[in-house]
C-alpha cells in the first residue's frame, strides 16, 4: 500500500472513494523490562526526555501501524482514512497500543 494514501483526514486529496471496506486495526501489547525500567529511572533523576520510554512508545506505535496496514491490505484496500491511535495501561508496566482507521477502495 502507498503510505501517502494513509491519512488522519476522512478523504484522499484528488481521489474519490469508491467503497468503504470497514474498520482496520493493529494492536500491540508491550511491557517494560526490568533493565529498561531501572535505566529510565536513572534518566528521571536528571529530568528531560526519558529516551528509553520514548523509544518504547515509538516502537509500539510503529508496530501497531504496520499491523493496521497489513489488515487493510488483506481486505484489498487502496487507502486508510481517519487513522487514530489509542493507548491503555492494562496493568502496571504493560500497555496496549491500538492504531485504527477505515479501509477504502479508491476509484
C-alpha positions in Angstrom: 0.0 0.0 0.0 1.2 3.5 -0.8 1.7 5.2 2.6 0.8 8.5 1.1 -2.8 7.1 0.9 -2.9 6.7 4.7 -4.2 9.7 6.5 -5.9 11.1 9.6 -8.3 13.0 7.4 -11.5 11.5 6.0 -10.7 11.8 2.3 -7.7 11.5 0.0 -7.0 14.8 -1.8 -7.7 14.5 -5.5 -9.1 10.9 -5.2 -12.7 9.6 -4.9 -13.6 6.9 -2.5 -15.4 4.1 -4.4 -16.1 1.7 -1.5 -15.7 1.6 2.3 -14.2 -1.8 3.4 -14.7 -1.2 7.1 -12.5 -0.6 10.2 -9.0 -2.0 10.3 -6.7 -2.1 13.3 -3.4 -3.1 14.6 -2.9 -3.9 18.3 0.3 -4.3 20.2 0.8 -5.0 23.9 4.2 -4.0 25.3 5.8 -4.3 28.7 8.8 -2.6 30.2 11.8 -4.8 31.1 13.4 -4.6 34.5 16.6 -3.3 32.9 14.8 -0.7 30.9 12.7 0.4 33.9 15.9 0.8 36.0 17.7 2.8 33.3 14.7 5.0 32.7 14.5 5.6 36.5 18.1 6.8 36.3 17.2 9.2 33.5 14.4 10.7 35.6 17.0 11.9 38.1 18.3 14.3 35.6 15.0 15.3 34.1 14.1 15.9 30.4 13.1 13.4 27.8 13.3 9.8 29.0 14.6 8.3 25.8 14.1 4.7 26.7 10.4 5.2 27.2 10.2 7.4 24.1 11.8 4.6 22.0 9.5 2.0 23.5 6.4 4.1 22.7 7.6 4.9 19.2 8.3 1.2 18.5 4.8 0.2 19.8 3.1 2.8 17.7 5.1 1.8 14.6 4.3 -1.9 15.1 0.6 -1.2 15.6 0.6 1.0 12.5 2.2 -1.8 10.4 -0.3 -4.3 11.6 -3.2 -1.9 10.7 -1.7 -1.6 7.2 -1.4 -5.4 6.8 -5.0 -5.8 7.9 -6.1 -3.2 5.2 -4.0 -5.0 2.6 -5.7 -8.3 3.4 -9.0 -6.6 2.6 -7.7 -5.3 -0.7 -7.7 -1.6 0.4 -6.0 1.2 -1.6 -6.1 3.6 1.3 -6.8 4.1 5.0 -8.6 7.2 6.2 -9.4 8.6 9.7 -6.3 7.0 11.3 -6.1 7.3 15.0 -4.1 5.9 17.9 -5.2 4.9 21.4 -3.2 3.6 24.3 -4.3 1.9 27.5 -2.4 0.6 30.5 -3.6 -2.9 31.0 -1.6 -3.4 34.2 1.4 -1.8 35.8 4.2 -1.7 33.2 2.0 -3.3 30.5 0.4 -1.1 27.8 -1.8 -1.7 24.8 -1.4 0.5 21.7 -4.1 0.5 19.1 -3.9 2.0 15.7 -7.1 2.1 13.7 -8.8 3.6 10.7 -11.2 3.0 7.8 -10.0 0.9 4.9 -11.3 2.1 1.5 -11.0 1.4 -2.2 -10.3 4.3 -4.5 -11.7 5.0 -7.9 
